[in-house]
């Protein structure tokens, strides 16, 4: 007899179980246990099958990942129902096996559901955080610091080692703030990215400075400590003195003077807020030969005074070129070709 998980029995007369010699329970379909959900039996030609079993056979006909076979109590068991036993005993035995089968099937379904939930229960958002499926639960951040560091470097942020004067520190914090704005970094992420860009003496300084805040350190804490360390009153006063004594000299061009002027003015807010003071200071810083060939207009803006300086510089350069040609011509006339 082939073992298929169902029990087939032949009586001595060769008839299928559930059929008398007179056919009183013959080939017609017989149902028992109608009050039990999922356990209605169908008996036809000696084959016993439940409705749930029929659908389960079709549902599990295709293998899916995670569907490991589960041994049931009747797998590998020879169900030997002795010939001549009562039909009711056989059916009760079959019902018992089917009950055990359904329990095993429910356990398999529970395991598959658990594995499926673990695969489908969450998704990764574009910004690198896990969002629970259906909006359930709190967001759990996954911070990919290397991604943000690469973006910051691509936007012009360089490592800061704490060397150089106040201008180097000012340029670094300015570049970083611009990059953080472009990247739309929140304050907590700004803190992490900025501190990863510290190297050498700057990294050592921050390791000591952050100790007073513990785990509650914020971006504002970093900013205050940074300015306190690299924007000291002594450094600011040096830049202020350099600004007030700035003059064009030597080979310095008007454009180079303008660049120095603007960089130093960042440390003197009162000059930046008063354009007239900036205009007057820049005009007086120009070389005398350039000022003589420029025009000082009333109520000039800073851009206009720079433009006048460039105009005077061009005329002065042209004058020097003509003087050099005239000197060379006189020398040739007096001494002939050399």
Number of C-alpha atoms within 10 A of each C-alpha: 9 8 13 10 19 14 21 20 20 15 16 9 8 9 16 19 23 25 17 13 10 7 11 10 13 17 14 14 12 14 12 13 11 10 8 8 8 14 20 18 22 16 20 16 15 17 13 17 20 17 12 15 17 10 11 13 10 9 10 10 9 8 10 9 8 12 14 11 8 11 10 16 13 16 13 11 10 12 17 10 16 11 10 9 10 12 15 11 11 18 18 11 15 20 20 11 18 22 14 14 19 17 13 16 16 11 13 17 13 12 15 17 13 12 15 13 12 10 10 10 14 15 13 14 13 7 10 13 15 16 18 17 13 9 9 10 9 9 12 12 13 12 13 11 12 11 11 18 17 12 15 22 14 11 16 12 23 14 15 21 17 19 12 10 12 21 17 15 20 16 12 16 17 12 16 21 15 15 20 21 11 12 14 11 15 11 12 12 17 23 18 16 20 20 18 15 18 18 15 12 13 19 17 13 17 17 11 9 15 16 10 9 11 8 8 8 14 17 17 13 14 19 13 11 16 18 14 11 17 21 19 12 10 11 14 17 14 12 19 17 11 14 20 15 9 18 18 18 13 7 7 12 15 24 13 11 18 18 11 13 20 13 15 18 19 16 21 16 9 12 15 14 11 10 15 15 14 19 20 15 18 22 21 13 20 24 19 14 13 22 20 15 17 21 14 15 10 6 11 15 15 17 11 14 21 20 16 21 26 19 17 23 22 16 16 18 13 12 11 12 11 12 12 11 11 12 10 11 12 11 13 12 9 8 8 9 7 5
